[in-house]
Amino acid sequence: MGSRASTLLRDEEIEEIKKETGFSHSQITRLYSRFTSLDKGENGTLCREDFQRIPELAINPLGDRIINAFFPEGEDQVNFRGFMRTLAHFRPIDDHEKNKDPNVSEPLNSRNNKLLFAFRLYDLDKDDKISRDELLQVLRMMVGVNISDDQLGSIADRTIQEADQDGDSFISFTEFIKTANTSLEPWARLPGTTLHHCHC
Amino acid sequence: MHSSVLFRVLVFVTSTLLALRAAGFAGSDASVISEILEPVGIAVASSPPQSSAPPLHRQSGIDPGKIASPAARVPVEDIADPVVSSTSPAGNRHLVSSTSPAGNRHLETEPVSFEIVKWNWEHAQGPFLIAVWIMVASLAKILFHLSSKVTTVVPESCLLILLGLGLGGIVLAATNRTDYQLDPKMFFLFLLPPIVLDSGYFMPSRLFFDNIGTILMYAVVGTLWNSSATGLALWGIKQAGLMDKKVDAGLMDFLLFGSLISAVDPVAVLAVFEEVHVNETLFIIVFGESLLNDAVTVVLYKVFNTFVEMGSDKVRAVDYVKGVASFFVVSLGGTVVGLVFAFILALTTRFTKRARIIEPLFVFLLVYLSYLTAEIASLSSILAMTFCGLCCKKYVEANISQKSRTTVKYTMKTMASIAETIIFMFLGISAVDTSKWTWDSGLVLFTLVFVFVFRAVGVILQTWVLNRFRLCPLDWIDQVMMSYGGLRGAVAFALVILLDKSKVKAKDYFVATTITVVFFTVMFQGLTIKPLVKWLKVKRSNQHKPTLNEELHERAFDHILAAVEDIAGHHGYHHWRDKWEHFDKKYLSQLLMRKSAYRIKDEIWDVYQKLNIRDAMSFVDQGGHVLSSAKLSLPSLPSRTSFSETSVTNLLRENGSGVCLDLQVIDTVRSGKDKEDTVMHHVLAGNLYKPRKRYQANYSRHFISADEQEWQDREVIQRNMRCRLESFRSTKHSVYQNKGKSRHKKSQKKHRSNDVNGEVPNGKPKRNISWQDTVPVVMTVDSEEEEEENSEAEKEEDEGITFVARAADEVLLEGKPSRILGVCQSPFLLPPSPTCAEKELPWKGDQGDLPACVSSETTKIVPIDLQQAWNQSISSLESLPSPQVSEAQKLQRRTVPPARLEERGAPAALARPPLDPCFQFPERAAATGRSSEEDSEECIQQQELRPLMSPGKQTRPGPSAVSAGARWPVQFNRAARVSLLKNLVTASPYKGSGQTDL
């Protein structure tokens, strides 16, 4: 399947993706074969069902959120380009690249973009702040049934209270980054681990 | 590595442990203790145990080499046995004449007249000396820390070694003997385990496993490289003739020496690095390496030792293969032993509910057993212990009670600290014994250089490889620190002492070199590492407390990464961790954790609770004054404006706003002075801290009852928390009002239907909405039944928490009717010591006219704040799952008292007469007391708790407060009830915070 996948992918396409996402050639071909194997409809795009078919994702509490992150607003198809663009968030931060061209828009795997990606998973209504309800929803997904809603509510309150600096009781992205920068130092770097070794 | 010895001593090792741990030194028999001491050469001077050789010993009958056993086995007449002969005859005679338990009574040759005072030095000499040594070491620690200047510059380990040198010198000068030494047996059996246990158990497992690859690399490859390179290079130096000719050692000897000198020592690393505070990653890598390299060291040491003893010419290829195989056996075997014991331990603690007091013992025993088992099987004991501690922790901590947790923590830390102190001190003392070592400058110098250089080279090479895989590469500063942090310590010393002089000819040289290397690394590197850290600006650990955000995002990131790995079809670290966590959650935790612990187990919740507790503590630290001031200057609450009176009653009412909701009732009942007095009385009764009791009436060896003081402390915290909540509420609560709207509506609805008396003015602040309706009571009672059915089971929890649960329970029982109907409950309360004032008070027996807040404040058990928090949380908790009840039902409930009471009584299988609301309690107290959710608790505990809980239980709803409970049970599914219960039990004190935000 791998060979077929790479033949289907045109070289110029690979080049473009490379430029956009920073993935290496081998990573791209490898991910393309993964893409096609996920693509049960064989129409060059993935729909939600394709993702949901991944067994591990079904048990992942944030699975749906992550799947949603792959789909641009209002669409339910994602092509390989989009697929790669989302995955590019998970490349390790490349400090050298960032230093090279400060004028160009930040690469997808910059720290900010990584955090923004995480932030968007919380921020359902896309108003660029996390409300208590949004936080509660995520909490509910992650902590399972043993904790009551009220306990969750107090956790959510507390979380917001902790992060909220301007007192509007929402977590804005800047506030989110701040918690990430102060307390999530090791974690802010982490969303890169995953695809680090993907060139296998 | 010391299996032969270990095998023989196994039996009394356990007994020793038991004796030491359970009885302390005091009660344990002298022989066992002298057993421990003997290796150090402390107790050899005389042998008191003979007289009292315990049956235990006789049975085991092992170990002819030890002093106690011969005495037990040999006829007592033969007491001048060679082993014992070191004993001074005088001492023996004295012994015989003075103390003579059953065993050698017939020996009493000189039946002297009764002595008033006897000098029994030999009798307790062994333990006495041990205690003195520990005392000296501990005092030294205190002394060092008297001057903060010294300890900031010089690590404690250095000071201890110096002290040891000094003491050793004194002893040498005074007695011309070098009795007290670091004995390998002693070291490996008693001194090392506490340290390894402590470090394994408290190792941050997440960090450890995140870096496991790196750690393993350094531990295995690094140690192999170090020892072989050192050994070979020394051999090369020897060949080159740069060493004294008298150093009689071949290649194998040098390799053997290399193997023991090259291992980074956990004790030394811990001692130095703990004071330096480098960043966690660096620390865990160096420290993890020092722990895990034990397997490599053990194998190399054993292999080369065998080769040396066989003679290097007889070593065949197959032996090398065996050596390699033994590495896997030793390391994996050790790990497996550790895991097995971790499993057993976790499983054991699952069932210790009824024997809380020995919970900590299990932790120590089983982890120690894992160590000893590994030693017996000559596997890597350090690995076994590390993994045992590392893996059991999660489950054990969830299972054992809070107090046991604290006990375990402090005992471990204390023992580890003492062991470390003694190790370093005796290391110093041992170095004084010049008879053991022979100096060769060439060997010493080259060893020092090689040890340092090869460590650095090894680190750099390995890091270069590792950085290709690591996400966060280790920069050169880290590498310098890692090279420099490769401290050698007591393990190397103990191993070199264990060498057989007849086989390893150059042992004395090796001993001298080892001592020098150990001293150099611990003293010189230990001293200079701090400045180096500063100079290089090594990333320090930022000791931030965990925040909820952090925990939450960490969780989220984990899930995200795992999901992305799945999508990308890459089975990486996160994928496997996710799988593991899934497996753990689904099977392992369920198997190893108590059901209750498992249900409430959630890291985010844990962090939340911890944060709350911390806040509470800091709040209390800030001074309890906040309490009083906050109480009087109440936060601005909308409700206040509607009341113009400034009477005490009013003030009160508002203070206890969570509890006292029947504002109108207060105002409608008889007013006047009586009223105020009443209120005042109850305010005082409820709000004044109870005087501390001077003594504890009940004493039990098997259970620790929550004592008064603890209660008081708790009370203080809870009160203050409440104040804080109030103020928090006033500032923040407007925000959440909107958010919780739907919920409010729901509960509001219910309330409206519930409260015929119409106690809820519409203008009331929203937060008050969460107060009680009838549901909670019924719910709770149901769950009691449920619990009874399941009984046995998992109702546990700490005593402390138990109290809380009961309290809530009782608050519910009592609070509900009062809140709704404004019935005075106080007559029903029989406080443990009813004040005479109470008896005289005018409202006594008159139930209609006391406001609810008053009644709940009279409860002696639950601090009012706690009650409030409870009530609020409970009510709103239940308001969620509980179905909407029709108006009719509610009415009915309110008006049909007996039905409900019966309902309640029935499950407890305690037939109760339909209540005359008032003074029926005493009999019932016993009955209802049992029917609480704690029913399944054992009797003993019950008895202990009874005095405290019974008064609360006695409280019963006023006649009018009763409801048609029959309807309710059906309406809640078990899950809801159970979760409610869990919440009650576990989350109680802080529940209120969540609620009030609504």
Boltz contact constraints between the chains, C-beta under 6 A:
constraints:
  - contact:
      token1: [A, 34]
      token2: [B, 569]
      max_distance: 6.0
  - contact:
      token1: [A, 54]
      token2: [B, 566]
      max_distance: 6.0
  - contact:
      token1: [A, 56]
      token2: [B, 566]
      max_distance: 6.0
  - contact:
      token1: [A, 57]
      token2: [B, 563]
      max_distance: 6.0
  - contact:
      token1: [A, 57]
      token2: [B, 566]
      max_distance: 6.0
  - contact:
      token1: [A, 60]
      token2: [B, 559]
      max_distance: 6.0
  - contact:
      token1: [A, 60]
      token2: [B, 563]
      max_distance: 6.0
  - contact:
      token1: [A, 61]
      token2: [B, 559]
      max_distance: 6.0
  - contact:
      token1: [A, 62]
      token2: [B, 559]
      max_distance: 6.0
  - contact:
      token1: [A, 63]
      token2: [B, 563]
      max_distance: 6.0
  - contact:
      token1: [A, 66]
      token2: [B, 563]
      max_distance: 6.0
  - contact:
      token1: [A, 90]
      token2: [B, 564]
      max_distance: 6.0
  - contact:
      token1: [A, 132]
      token2: [B, 739]
      max_distance: 6.0
  - contact:
      token1: [A, 142]
      token2: [B, 555]
      max_distance: 6.0
  - contact:
      token1: [A, 143]
      token2: [B, 602]
      max_distance: 6.0
  - contact:
      token1: [A, 143]
      token2: [B, 604]
      max_distance: 6.0
  - contact:
      token1: [A, 146]
      token2: [B, 599]
      max_distance: 6.0
  - contact:
      token1: [A, 146]
      token2: [B, 600]
      max_distance: 6.0
  - contact:
      token1: [A, 147]
      token2: [B, 602]
      max_distance: 6.0
  - contact:
      token1: [A, 147]
      token2: [B, 605]
      max_distance: 6.0
  - contact:
      token1: [A, 148]
      token2: [B, 877]
      max_distance: 6.0
  - contact:
      token1: [A, 148]
      token2: [B, 979]
      max_distance: 6.0
  - contact:
      token1: [A, 148]
      token2: [B, 983]
      max_distance: 6.0
  - contact:
      token1: [A, 149]
      token2: [B, 880]
      max_distance: 6.0
  - contact:
      token1: [A, 150]
      token2: [B, 876]
      max_distance: 6.0
  - contact:
      token1: [A, 150]
      token2: [B, 877]
      max_distance: 6.0
  - contact:
      token1: [A, 150]
      token2: [B, 994]
      max_distance: 6.0
  - contact:
      token1: [A, 151]
      token2: [B, 987]
      max_distance: 6.0
  - contact:
      token1: [A, 153]
      token2: [B, 994]
      max_distance: 6.0
  - contact:
      token1: [A, 154]
      token2: [B, 993]
      max_distance: 6.0
  - contact:
      token1: [A, 154]
      token2: [B, 994]
      max_distance: 6.0
  - contact:
      token1: [A, 155]
      token2: [B, 608]
      max_distance: 6.0
  - contact:
      token1: [A, 157]
      token2: [B, 997]
      max_distance: 6.0
  - contact:
      token1: [A, 158]
      token2: [B, 548]
      max_distance: 6.0
  - contact:
      token1: [A, 159]
      token2: [B, 548]
      max_distance: 6.0
  - contact:
      token1: [A, 159]
      token2: [B, 549]
      max_distance: 6.0
  - contact:
      token1: [A, 159]
      token2: [B, 552]
      max_distance: 6.0
  - contact:
      token1: [A, 162]
      token2: [B, 547]
      max_distance: 6.0
  - contact:
      token1: [A, 162]
      token2: [B, 548]
      max_distance: 6.0
  - contact:
      token1: [A, 162]
      token2: [B, 549]
      max_distance: 6.0
  - contact:
      token1: [A, 163]
      token2: [B, 549]
      max_distance: 6.0
  - contact:
      token1: [A, 169]
      token2: [B, 735]
      max_distance: 6.0
  - contact:
      token1: [A, 179]
      token2: [B, 549]
      max_distance: 6.0
  - contact:
      token1: [A, 183]
      token2: [B, 544]
      max_distance: 6.0
  - contact:
      token1: [A, 183]
      token2: [B, 547]
      max_distance: 6.0
  - contact:
      token1: [A, 183]
      token2: [B, 550]
      max_distance: 6.0
  - contact:
      token1: [A, 184]
      token2: [B, 550]
      max_distance: 6.0
  - contact:
      token1: [A, 184]
      token2: [B, 553]
      max_distance: 6.0
  - contact:
      token1: [A, 187]
      token2: [B, 554]
      max_distance: 6.0
  - contact:
      token1: [A, 187]
      token2: [B, 557]
      max_distance: 6.0
  - contact:
      token1: [A, 190]
      token2: [B, 557]
      max_distance: 6.0
  - contact:
      token1: [A, 193]
      token2: [B, 471]
      max_distance: 6.0
  - contact:
      token1: [A, 194]
      token2: [B, 561]
      max_distance: 6.0
  - contact:
      token1: [A, 194]
      token2: [B, 564]
      max_distance: 6.0
  - contact:
      token1: [A, 194]
      token2: [B, 565]
      max_distance: 6.0
  - contact:
      token1: [A, 196]
      token2: [B, 471]
      max_distance: 6.0
  - contact:
      token1: [A, 198]
      token2: [B, 570]
      max_distance: 6.0
